[in-house]
Protein backbone atom coordinates (compact mmCIF):
# COMPACT_ATOMS: atom_id res chain seq x y z
CA UNK A 1 0.00 0.00 0.00
CA UNK A 2 1.53 3.35 -0.99
CA UNK A 3 2.54 5.65 1.80
CA UNK A 4 0.30 8.70 2.24
CA UNK A 5 2.03 12.04 1.85
CA UNK A 6 1.69 14.50 4.74
CA UNK A 7 -0.92 17.20 4.31
CA UNK A 8 0.25 20.67 3.40
CA UNK A 9 0.18 22.93 6.45
CA UNK A 10 -0.67 26.39 5.13
CA UNK A 11 -0.17 27.95 8.54
CA UNK A 12 3.41 26.66 8.63
CA UNK A 13 3.95 27.84 5.06
CA UNK A 14 2.65 31.28 6.03
CA UNK A 15 5.01 31.39 9.03
CA UNK A 16 8.02 30.57 6.84
CA UNK A 17 6.86 33.12 4.24
CA UNK A 18 6.43 35.77 6.94
CA UNK A 19 9.99 35.23 8.19
CA UNK A 20 11.27 35.30 4.61
CA UNK A 21 9.39 38.58 4.08
CA UNK A 22 10.96 39.91 7.28
CA UNK A 23 14.49 38.93 6.27
CA UNK A 24 14.45 39.67 2.54
CA UNK A 25 11.96 42.49 2.05
CA UNK A 26 11.71 44.44 5.29
CA UNK A 27 15.36 44.15 6.36
CA UNK A 28 17.65 43.26 3.47
CA UNK A 29 15.98 45.22 0.67
CA UNK A 30 15.05 48.19 2.86
CA UNK A 31 18.22 48.58 4.91
CA UNK A 32 21.19 46.92 3.22
CA UNK A 33 20.55 46.99 -0.53
CA UNK A 34 20.78 50.19 -2.60
CA UNK A 35 17.63 51.89 -3.84
CA UNK A 36 18.64 51.29 -7.45
CA UNK A 37 20.38 47.88 -7.62
CA UNK A 38 23.11 47.71 -10.22
CA UNK A 39 24.52 44.19 -10.05
CA UNK A 40 22.82 40.93 -10.95
CA UNK A 41 22.83 39.51 -7.42
CA UNK A 42 21.28 42.67 -6.03
CA UNK A 43 18.49 42.57 -8.60
CA UNK A 44 17.90 38.90 -7.84
CA UNK A 45 17.61 39.63 -4.12
CA UNK A 46 15.20 42.49 -4.76
CA UNK A 47 13.02 40.35 -7.03
CA UNK A 48 13.13 37.44 -4.59
CA UNK A 49 12.10 39.75 -1.75
CA UNK A 50 9.18 41.10 -3.78
CA UNK A 51 8.05 37.59 -4.69
CA UNK A 52 8.22 36.36 -1.09
CA UNK A 53 6.41 39.46 0.17
CA UNK A 54 3.58 39.01 -2.34
CA UNK A 55 3.37 35.29 -1.55
CA UNK A 56 3.16 35.99 2.18
CA UNK A 57 0.45 38.59 1.60
CA UNK A 58 -1.69 36.29 -0.53
CA UNK A 59 -1.28 33.38 1.90
CA UNK A 60 -2.11 35.64 4.83
CA UNK A 61 -5.22 36.88 3.06
CA UNK A 62 -6.41 33.34 2.28
CA UNK A 63 -5.76 32.06 5.79
CA UNK A 64 -7.31 35.11 7.45
CA UNK A 65 -10.50 34.70 5.42
CA UNK A 66 -10.64 30.94 6.09
CA UNK A 67 -9.84 31.48 9.79
CA UNK A 68 -12.64 34.02 10.16
CA UNK A 69 -15.05 31.65 8.41
CA UNK A 70 -13.99 28.76 10.63
CA UNK A 71 -14.37 30.98 13.68
CA UNK A 72 -17.90 31.87 12.63
CA UNK A 73 -18.84 28.20 12.40
CA UNK A 74 -17.30 27.31 15.78
CA UNK A 75 -18.81 28.15 19.15
CA UNK A 76 -15.55 28.91 20.99
CA UNK A 77 -13.83 31.39 18.66
CA UNK A 78 -16.25 34.28 18.19
CA UNK A 79 -19.32 34.86 20.38
CA UNK A 80 -22.52 33.64 18.75
CA UNK A 81 -24.27 36.94 19.51
CA UNK A 82 -21.89 38.98 17.32
CA UNK A 83 -21.46 36.65 14.37
CA UNK A 84 -23.25 38.99 11.97
CA UNK A 85 -21.04 41.86 13.10
CA UNK A 86 -17.92 39.71 12.84
CA UNK A 87 -18.84 38.61 9.33
CA UNK A 88 -19.42 42.21 8.22
CA UNK A 89 -16.23 43.54 9.81
CA UNK A 90 -14.27 40.54 8.58
CA UNK A 91 -15.46 41.05 5.01
CA UNK A 92 -14.55 44.74 5.24
CA UNK A 93 -11.10 43.94 6.65
CA UNK A 94 -10.38 41.27 4.02
CA UNK A 95 -11.41 43.67 1.25
CA UNK A 96 -9.08 46.39 2.55
CA UNK A 97 -6.26 43.90 3.07
CA UNK A 98 -6.74 42.57 -0.47
CA UNK A 99 -6.42 46.11 -1.81
CA UNK A 100 -3.12 46.52 0.02
CA UNK A 101 -1.76 43.10 -0.90
CA UNK A 102 -2.58 43.56 -4.60
CA UNK A 103 -0.83 46.96 -4.63
CA UNK A 104 -3.89 48.97 -5.55
CA UNK A 105 -3.97 52.71 -5.04
CA UNK A 106 -5.01 53.48 -1.46
CA UNK A 107 -4.69 56.53 0.75
CA UNK A 108 -3.96 57.19 4.43
CA UNK A 109 -7.65 56.79 5.27
CA UNK A 110 -7.43 53.20 4.09
CA UNK A 111 -4.77 52.47 6.72
CA UNK A 112 -6.96 53.89 9.48
CA UNK A 113 -9.94 51.79 8.41
CA UNK A 114 -7.72 48.73 8.07
CA UNK A 115 -6.34 49.12 11.57
CA UNK A 116 -9.71 49.81 13.20
CA UNK A 117 -11.40 46.84 11.51
CA UNK A 118 -8.42 44.68 12.47
CA UNK A 119 -8.70 45.77 16.12
CA UNK A 120 -12.44 45.01 16.16
CA UNK A 121 -11.79 41.48 14.93
CA UNK A 122 -9.15 41.04 17.63
CA UNK A 123 -11.58 42.40 20.24
CA UNK A 124 -14.31 39.97 19.16
CA UNK A 125 -11.73 37.19 19.31
CA UNK A 126 -10.91 38.19 22.89
CA UNK A 127 -14.57 38.02 23.83
CA UNK A 128 -14.85 34.59 22.25
CA UNK A 129 -11.85 33.00 23.94
CA UNK A 130 -13.04 33.99 27.40
CA UNK A 131 -16.39 32.32 26.71
CA UNK A 132 -14.80 29.18 25.29
CA UNK A 133 -13.44 26.16 27.10
CA UNK A 134 -9.73 26.85 27.30
CA UNK A 135 -7.22 26.77 30.07
CA UNK A 136 -6.76 29.94 32.07
CA UNK A 137 -3.13 30.15 30.98
CA UNK A 138 -4.08 30.11 27.30
CA UNK A 139 -6.72 32.79 27.86
CA UNK A 140 -4.24 35.03 29.67
CA UNK A 141 -1.57 34.54 27.01
CA UNK A 142 -3.86 35.34 24.07
CA UNK A 143 -5.26 38.32 25.97
CA UNK A 144 -1.80 39.77 26.62
CA UNK A 145 -0.92 39.40 22.95
CA UNK A 146 -4.22 40.80 21.67
CA UNK A 147 -4.97 43.62 24.11
CA UNK A 148 -2.06 45.87 22.95
CA UNK A 149 -3.47 45.77 19.42
CA UNK A 150 -6.83 47.06 20.66
CA UNK A 151 -5.23 49.74 22.85
CA UNK A 152 -3.01 51.11 20.08
CA UNK A 153 -5.93 51.16 17.64
CA UNK A 154 -7.98 53.11 20.19
CA UNK A 155 -5.17 55.66 20.45
CA UNK A 156 -5.00 55.99 16.66
CA UNK A 157 -8.77 56.48 16.47
CA UNK A 158 -8.75 59.16 19.18
CA UNK A 159 -5.92 61.00 17.47
CA UNK A 160 -7.74 60.74 14.15
CA UNK A 161 -10.84 62.27 15.76
CA UNK A 162 -8.66 65.11 17.18
CA UNK A 163 -9.87 64.48 20.70
CA UNK A 164 -7.97 66.51 23.29
CA UNK A 165 -6.18 64.83 26.17
CA UNK A 166 -5.68 66.59 29.50
CA UNK A 167 -2.64 64.40 30.21
CA UNK A 168 -0.12 62.42 28.23
CA UNK A 169 -2.69 59.73 27.57
CA UNK A 170 -1.72 58.46 24.09
CA UNK A 171 1.98 58.10 24.85
CA UNK A 172 1.27 56.38 28.17
CA UNK A 173 -1.20 53.94 26.59
CA UNK A 174 1.26 53.08 23.82
CA UNK A 175 4.02 52.44 26.38
CA UNK A 176 1.67 50.24 28.40
CA UNK A 177 0.74 48.31 25.24
CA UNK A 178 4.40 47.75 24.34
CA UNK A 179 5.24 46.66 27.88
CA UNK A 180 2.30 44.23 27.88
CA UNK A 181 3.56 42.76 24.61
CA UNK A 182 7.05 42.20 26.03
CA UNK A 183 5.57 40.60 29.15
CA UNK A 184 3.44 38.28 27.02
CA UNK A 185 6.47 37.25 24.98
CA UNK A 186 8.57 36.59 28.07
CA UNK A 187 5.79 34.69 29.82
CA UNK A 188 4.92 32.58 26.75
CA UNK A 189 6.93 29.51 27.92
CA UNK A 190 5.04 29.43 31.22
CA UNK A 191 1.62 30.06 29.69
CA UNK A 192 1.63 28.31 26.31
CA UNK A 193 4.34 25.66 26.37
CA UNK A 194 3.01 22.07 26.52
CA UNK A 195 3.13 20.32 29.89
CA UNK A 196 6.44 18.63 30.57
CA UNK A 197 5.93 14.86 30.65
CA UNK A 198 9.45 13.72 29.88
CA UNK A 199 12.85 15.01 31.05
CA UNK A 200 13.81 15.42 27.41
CA UNK A 201 11.10 18.05 26.93
CA UNK A 202 12.32 20.07 29.89
CA UNK A 203 15.92 19.84 28.68
CA UNK A 204 14.87 20.95 25.20
CA UNK A 205 12.93 23.94 26.53
CA UNK A 206 15.76 25.10 28.79
CA UNK A 207 18.40 24.56 26.10
CA UNK A 208 16.43 26.48 23.48
CA UNK A 209 15.81 29.42 25.84
CA UNK A 210 19.46 29.59 26.91
CA UNK A 211 20.72 29.26 23.33
CA UNK A 212 18.43 31.98 21.98
CA UNK A 213 19.26 34.33 24.84
CA UNK A 214 22.99 33.75 24.43
CA UNK A 215 22.90 34.19 20.65
CA UNK A 216 20.96 37.45 20.84
CA UNK A 217 23.10 38.70 23.72
CA UNK A 218 26.30 38.04 21.75
CA UNK A 219 24.83 39.75 18.68
CA UNK A 220 23.92 42.82 20.76
CA UNK A 221 27.35 42.94 22.37
CA UNK A 222 29.36 42.48 19.17
CA UNK A 223 27.27 44.14 16.44
CA UNK A 224 24.74 46.40 18.08
CA UNK A 225 24.49 48.53 14.93
CA UNK A 226 23.28 45.56 12.88
CA UNK A 227 20.81 44.50 15.59
CA UNK A 228 19.53 48.07 15.81
CA UNK A 229 19.01 48.24 12.04
CA UNK A 230 17.24 44.88 11.90
CA UNK A 231 14.98 45.79 14.83
CA UNK A 232 14.07 49.17 13.37
CA UNK A 233 13.40 48.17 9.77
CA UNK A 234 12.07 44.69 10.43
CA UNK A 235 10.04 45.06 13.61
CA UNK A 236 9.75 48.86 14.01
CA UNK A 237 11.43 48.61 17.42
CA UNK A 238 13.70 51.55 18.19
CA UNK A 239 16.84 50.58 20.12
CA UNK A 240 18.48 53.88 21.07
CA UNK A 241 21.77 52.48 22.35
CA UNK A 242 23.64 50.98 25.27
CA UNK A 243 25.05 54.11 26.89
CA UNK A 244 22.76 54.42 29.91
CA UNK A 245 21.46 51.85 32.36
CA UNK A 246 17.88 52.38 31.14
CA UNK A 247 18.89 51.63 27.55
CA UNK A 248 20.77 48.49 28.55
CA UNK A 249 17.82 47.35 30.66
CA UNK A 250 15.43 47.96 27.75
CA UNK A 251 17.65 45.98 25.37
CA UNK A 252 17.98 43.14 27.89
CA UNK A 253 14.19 43.04 28.30
CA UNK A 254 13.79 42.71 24.52
CA UNK A 255 16.34 39.89 24.42
CA UNK A 256 14.50 38.03 27.20
CA UNK A 257 11.14 38.62 25.50
CA UNK A 258 12.20 37.29 22.11
CA UNK A 259 14.06 34.38 23.71
CA UNK A 260 10.93 33.45 25.65
CA UNK A 261 8.75 33.68 22.55
CA UNK A 262 11.17 31.58 20.52
CA UNK A 263 11.52 28.98 23.26
CA UNK A 264 7.74 28.66 23.64
CA UNK A 265 7.27 28.34 19.87
CA UNK A 266 9.94 25.64 19.58
CA UNK A 267 8.50 23.73 22.53
CA UNK A 268 5.03 23.81 20.99
CA UNK A 269 6.28 22.69 17.59
CA UNK A 270 7.80 19.53 19.06
CA UNK A 271 4.36 18.31 20.21
CA UNK A 272 1.66 17.12 17.84
CA UNK A 273 -1.91 18.37 17.95
CA UNK A 274 -3.15 21.79 18.93
CA UNK A 275 0.14 22.86 20.55
CA UNK A 276 1.82 22.76 17.16
CA UNK A 277 -0.76 25.19 15.77
CA UNK A 278 -0.08 27.46 18.76
CA UNK A 279 3.61 27.31 17.91
CA UNK A 280 3.02 28.43 14.33
CA UNK A 281 0.83 31.24 15.67
CA UNK A 282 3.64 32.41 17.94
CA UNK A 283 6.04 32.43 15.02
CA UNK A 284 3.60 34.53 13.02
CA UNK A 285 3.42 37.04 15.87
CA UNK A 286 7.22 37.08 16.07
CA UNK A 287 7.54 37.78 12.33
CA UNK A 288 5.09 40.69 12.41
CA UNK A 289 6.02 44.22 13.41
CA UNK A 290 4.47 46.96 15.50
CA UNK A 291 3.38 48.79 12.33
CA UNK A 292 -0.08 47.28 12.06
CA UNK A 293 -1.16 49.84 9.45
CA UNK A 294 0.58 47.58 6.90
CA UNK A 295 -1.81 44.99 5.47
CA UNK A 296 0.73 42.17 5.62
CA UNK A 297 1.62 42.61 9.29
CA UNK A 298 -2.06 43.01 10.15
CA UNK A 299 -2.76 39.72 8.37
CA UNK A 300 0.16 38.01 10.12
CA UNK A 301 -1.01 39.05 13.58
CA UNK A 302 -4.64 38.11 12.90
CA UNK A 303 -3.65 34.70 11.51
CA UNK A 304 -1.32 34.16 14.46
CA UNK A 305 -4.02 34.97 17.01
CA UNK A 306 -6.57 32.79 15.19
CA UNK A 307 -4.07 29.91 15.13
CA UNK A 308 -3.46 30.30 18.86
CA UNK A 309 -7.20 30.45 19.53
CA UNK A 310 -7.85 27.30 17.49
CA UNK A 311 -4.83 25.44 18.80
CA UNK A 312 -5.63 26.14 22.45
CA UNK A 313 -9.03 24.47 22.23
CA UNK A 314 -9.21 21.28 24.31
CA UNK A 315 -9.04 18.04 22.39
CA UNK A 316 -12.36 16.35 21.82
CA UNK A 317 -12.76 13.39 24.06
CA UNK A 318 -13.75 10.19 22.39
CA UNK A 319 -17.16 8.70 23.02
CA UNK A 320 -17.34 6.39 26.05
CA UNK A 321 -17.40 2.68 25.44
CA UNK A 322 -20.75 0.95 26.05
CA UNK A 323 -21.18 -0.78 29.36
CA UNK A 324 -21.31 -4.58 28.72
CA UNK A 325 -23.56 -5.01 31.71
CA UNK A 326 -26.32 -2.95 30.08
CA UNK A 327 -28.25 -4.91 27.43
CA UNK A 328 -28.37 -3.36 24.01
C-alpha positions as CSV (number, residue, x, y, z in Angstrom):
1,X,0.0,0.0,0.0
2,X,1.5,3.3,-1.0
3,X,2.5,5.6,1.8
4,X,0.3,8.7,2.2
5,X,2.0,12.0,1.8
6,X,1.7,14.5,4.7
7,X,-0.9,17.2,4.3
8,X,0.2,20.7,3.4
9,X,0.2,22.9,6.4
10,X,-0.7,26.4,5.1
11,X,-0.2,28.0,8.5
12,X,3.4,26.7,8.6
13,X,4.0,27.8,5.1
14,X,2.7,31.3,6.0
15,X,5.0,31.4,9.0
16,X,8.0,30.6,6.8
17,X,6.9,33.1,4.2
18,X,6.4,35.8,6.9
19,X,10.0,35.2,8.2
20,X,11.3,35.3,4.6
21,X,9.4,38.6,4.1
22,X,11.0,39.9,7.3
23,X,14.5,38.9,6.3
24,X,14.4,39.7,2.5
25,X,12.0,42.5,2.1
26,X,11.7,44.4,5.3
27,X,15.4,44.2,6.4
28,X,17.7,43.3,3.5
29,X,16.0,45.2,0.7
30,X,15.0,48.2,2.9
31,X,18.2,48.6,4.9
32,X,21.2,46.9,3.2
33,X,20.5,47.0,-0.5
34,X,20.8,50.2,-2.6
35,X,17.6,51.9,-3.8
36,X,18.6,51.3,-7.5
37,X,20.4,47.9,-7.6
38,X,23.1,47.7,-10.2
39,X,24.5,44.2,-10.1
40,X,22.8,40.9,-10.9
41,X,22.8,39.5,-7.4
42,X,21.3,42.7,-6.0
43,X,18.5,42.6,-8.6
44,X,17.9,38.9,-7.8
45,X,17.6,39.6,-4.1
46,X,15.2,42.5,-4.8
47,X,13.0,40.4,-7.0
48,X,13.1,37.4,-4.6
49,X,12.1,39.8,-1.8
50,X,9.2,41.1,-3.8
51,X,8.1,37.6,-4.7
52,X,8.2,36.4,-1.1
53,X,6.4,39.5,0.2
54,X,3.6,39.0,-2.3
55,X,3.4,35.3,-1.6
56,X,3.2,36.0,2.2
57,X,0.5,38.6,1.6
58,X,-1.7,36.3,-0.5
59,X,-1.3,33.4,1.9
60,X,-2.1,35.6,4.8
61,X,-5.2,36.9,3.1
62,X,-6.4,33.3,2.3
63,X,-5.8,32.1,5.8
64,X,-7.3,35.1,7.4
65,X,-10.5,34.7,5.4
66,X,-10.6,30.9,6.1
67,X,-9.8,31.5,9.8
68,X,-12.6,34.0,10.2
69,X,-15.0,31.6,8.4
70,X,-14.0,28.8,10.6
71,X,-14.4,31.0,13.7
72,X,-17.9,31.9,12.6
73,X,-18.8,28.2,12.4
74,X,-17.3,27.3,15.8
75,X,-18.8,28.2,19.1
76,X,-15.6,28.9,21.0
77,X,-13.8,31.4,18.7
78,X,-16.3,34.3,18.2
79,X,-19.3,34.9,20.4
80,X,-22.5,33.6,18.7
81,X,-24.3,36.9,19.5
82,X,-21.9,39.0,17.3
83,X,-21.5,36.6,14.4
84,X,-23.3,39.0,12.0
85,X,-21.0,41.9,13.1
86,X,-17.9,39.7,12.8
87,X,-18.8,38.6,9.3
88,X,-19.4,42.2,8.2
89,X,-16.2,43.5,9.8
90,X,-14.3,40.5,8.6
91,X,-15.5,41.1,5.0
92,X,-14.5,44.7,5.2
93,X,-11.1,43.9,6.6
94,X,-10.4,41.3,4.0
95,X,-11.4,43.7,1.2
96,X,-9.1,46.4,2.6
97,X,-6.3,43.9,3.1
98,X,-6.7,42.6,-0.5
99,X,-6.4,46.1,-1.8
100,X,-3.1,46.5,0.0
101,X,-1.8,43.1,-0.9
102,X,-2.6,43.6,-4.6
103,X,-0.8,47.0,-4.6
104,X,-3.9,49.0,-5.6
105,X,-4.0,52.7,-5.0
106,X,-5.0,53.5,-1.5
107,X,-4.7,56.5,0.7
108,X,-4.0,57.2,4.4
109,X,-7.7,56.8,5.3
110,X,-7.4,53.2,4.1
111,X,-4.8,52.5,6.7
112,X,-7.0,53.9,9.5
113,X,-9.9,51.8,8.4
114,X,-7.7,48.7,8.1
115,X,-6.3,49.1,11.6
116,X,-9.7,49.8,13.2
117,X,-11.4,46.8,11.5
118,X,-8.4,44.7,12.5
119,X,-8.7,45.8,16.1
120,X,-12.4,45.0,16.2
121,X,-11.8,41.5,14.9
122,X,-9.1,41.0,17.6
123,X,-11.6,42.4,20.2
124,X,-14.3,40.0,19.2
125,X,-11.7,37.2,19.3
126,X,-10.9,38.2,22.9
127,X,-14.6,38.0,23.8
128,X,-14.9,34.6,22.3
129,X,-11.8,33.0,23.9
130,X,-13.0,34.0,27.4
131,X,-16.4,32.3,26.7
132,X,-14.8,29.2,25.3
133,X,-13.4,26.2,27.1
134,X,-9.7,26.8,27.3
135,X,-7.2,26.8,30.1
136,X,-6.8,29.9,32.1
137,X,-3.1,30.1,31.0
138,X,-4.1,30.1,27.3
139,X,-6.7,32.8,27.9
140,X,-4.2,35.0,29.7
141,X,-1.6,34.5,27.0
142,X,-3.9,35.3,24.1
143,X,-5.3,38.3,26.0
144,X,-1.8,39.8,26.6
145,X,-0.9,39.4,22.9
146,X,-4.2,40.8,21.7
147,X,-5.0,43.6,24.1
148,X,-2.1,45.9,23.0
149,X,-3.5,45.8,19.4
150,X,-6.8,47.1,20.7
151,X,-5.2,49.7,22.9
152,X,-3.0,51.1,20.1
153,X,-5.9,51.2,17.6
154,X,-8.0,53.1,20.2
155,X,-5.2,55.7,20.5
156,X,-5.0,56.0,16.7
157,X,-8.8,56.5,16.5
158,X,-8.8,59.2,19.2
159,X,-5.9,61.0,17.5
160,X,-7.7,60.7,14.1
161,X,-10.8,62.3,15.8
162,X,-8.7,65.1,17.2
163,X,-9.9,64.5,20.7
164,X,-8.0,66.5,23.3
165,X,-6.2,64.8,26.2
166,X,-5.7,66.6,29.5
167,X,-2.6,64.4,30.2
168,X,-0.1,62.4,28.2
169,X,-2.7,59.7,27.6
170,X,-1.7,58.5,24.1
171,X,2.0,58.1,24.8
172,X,1.3,56.4,28.2
173,X,-1.2,53.9,26.6
174,X,1.3,53.1,23.8
175,X,4.0,52.4,26.4
176,X,1.7,50.2,28.4
177,X,0.7,48.3,25.2
178,X,4.4,47.8,24.3
179,X,5.2,46.7,27.9
180,X,2.3,44.2,27.9
181,X,3.6,42.8,24.6
182,X,7.1,42.2,26.0
183,X,5.6,40.6,29.2
184,X,3.4,38.3,27.0
185,X,6.5,37.3,25.0
186,X,8.6,36.6,28.1
187,X,5.8,34.7,29.8
188,X,4.9,32.6,26.8
189,X,6.9,29.5,27.9
190,X,5.0,29.4,31.2
191,X,1.6,30.1,29.7
192,X,1.6,28.3,26.3
193,X,4.3,25.7,26.4
194,X,3.0,22.1,26.5
195,X,3.1,20.3,29.9
196,X,6.4,18.6,30.6
197,X,5.9,14.9,30.7
198,X,9.5,13.7,29.9
199,X,12.9,15.0,31.0
200,X,13.8,15.4,27.4
201,X,11.1,18.1,26.9
202,X,12.3,20.1,29.9
203,X,15.9,19.8,28.7
204,X,14.9,20.9,25.2
205,X,12.9,23.9,26.5
206,X,15.8,25.1,28.8
207,X,18.4,24.6,26.1
208,X,16.4,26.5,23.5
209,X,15.8,29.4,25.8
210,X,19.5,29.6,26.9
211,X,20.7,29.3,23.3
212,X,18.4,32.0,22.0
213,X,19.3,34.3,24.8
214,X,23.0,33.8,24.4
215,X,22.9,34.2,20.7
216,X,21.0,37.5,20.8
217,X,23.1,38.7,23.7
218,X,26.3,38.0,21.8
219,X,24.8,39.8,18.7
220,X,23.9,42.8,20.8
221,X,27.4,42.9,22.4
222,X,29.4,42.5,19.2
223,X,27.3,44.1,16.4
224,X,24.7,46.4,18.1
225,X,24.5,48.5,14.9
226,X,23.3,45.6,12.9
227,X,20.8,44.5,15.6
228,X,19.5,48.1,15.8
229,X,19.0,48.2,12.0
230,X,17.2,44.9,11.9
231,X,15.0,45.8,14.8
232,X,14.1,49.2,13.4
233,X,13.4,48.2,9.8
234,X,12.1,44.7,10.4
235,X,10.0,45.1,13.6
236,X,9.7,48.9,14.0
237,X,11.4,48.6,17.4
238,X,13.7,51.6,18.2
239,X,16.8,50.6,20.1
240,X,18.5,53.9,21.1
241,X,21.8,52.5,22.4
242,X,23.6,51.0,25.3
243,X,25.1,54.1,26.9
244,X,22.8,54.4,29.9
245,X,21.5,51.9,32.4
246,X,17.9,52.4,31.1
247,X,18.9,51.6,27.5
248,X,20.8,48.5,28.6
249,X,17.8,47.3,30.7
250,X,15.4,48.0,27.7
251,X,17.6,46.0,25.4
252,X,18.0,43.1,27.9
253,X,14.2,43.0,28.3
254,X,13.8,42.7,24.5
255,X,16.3,39.9,24.4
256,X,14.5,38.0,27.2
257,X,11.1,38.6,25.5
258,X,12.2,37.3,22.1
259,X,14.1,34.4,23.7
260,X,10.9,33.5,25.6
261,X,8.7,33.7,22.5
262,X,11.2,31.6,20.5
263,X,11.5,29.0,23.3
264,X,7.7,28.7,23.6
265,X,7.3,28.3,19.9
266,X,9.9,25.6,19.6
267,X,8.5,23.7,22.5
268,X,5.0,23.8,21.0
269,X,6.3,22.7,17.6
270,X,7.8,19.5,19.1
271,X,4.4,18.3,20.2
272,X,1.7,17.1,17.8
273,X,-1.9,18.4,18.0
274,X,-3.1,21.8,18.9
275,X,0.1,22.9,20.5
276,X,1.8,22.8,17.2
277,X,-0.8,25.2,15.8
278,X,-0.1,27.5,18.8
279,X,3.6,27.3,17.9
280,X,3.0,28.4,14.3
281,X,0.8,31.2,15.7
282,X,3.6,32.4,17.9
283,X,6.0,32.4,15.0
284,X,3.6,34.5,13.0
285,X,3.4,37.0,15.9
286,X,7.2,37.1,16.1
287,X,7.5,37.8,12.3
288,X,5.1,40.7,12.4
289,X,6.0,44.2,13.4
290,X,4.5,47.0,15.5
291,X,3.4,48.8,12.3
292,X,-0.1,47.3,12.1
293,X,-1.2,49.8,9.5
294,X,0.6,47.6,6.9
295,X,-1.8,45.0,5.5
296,X,0.7,42.2,5.6
297,X,1.6,42.6,9.3
298,X,-2.1,43.0,10.1
299,X,-2.8,39.7,8.4
300,X,0.2,38.0,10.1
301,X,-1.0,39.1,13.6
302,X,-4.6,38.1,12.9
303,X,-3.6,34.7,11.5
304,X,-1.3,34.2,14.5
305,X,-4.0,35.0,17.0
306,X,-6.6,32.8,15.2
307,X,-4.1,29.9,15.1
308,X,-3.5,30.3,18.9
309,X,-7.2,30.4,19.5
310,X,-7.9,27.3,17.5
311,X,-4.8,25.4,18.8
312,X,-5.6,26.1,22.4
313,X,-9.0,24.5,22.2
314,X,-9.2,21.3,24.3
315,X,-9.0,18.0,22.4
316,X,-12.4,16.4,21.8
317,X,-12.8,13.4,24.1
318,X,-13.8,10.2,22.4
319,X,-17.2,8.7,23.0
320,X,-17.3,6.4,26.0
321,X,-17.4,2.7,25.4
322,X,-20.8,1.0,26.1
323,X,-21.2,-0.8,29.4
324,X,-21.3,-4.6,28.7
325,X,-23.6,-5.0,31.7
326,X,-26.3,-3.0,30.1
327,X,-28.3,-4.9,27.4
328,X,-28.4,-3.4,24.0
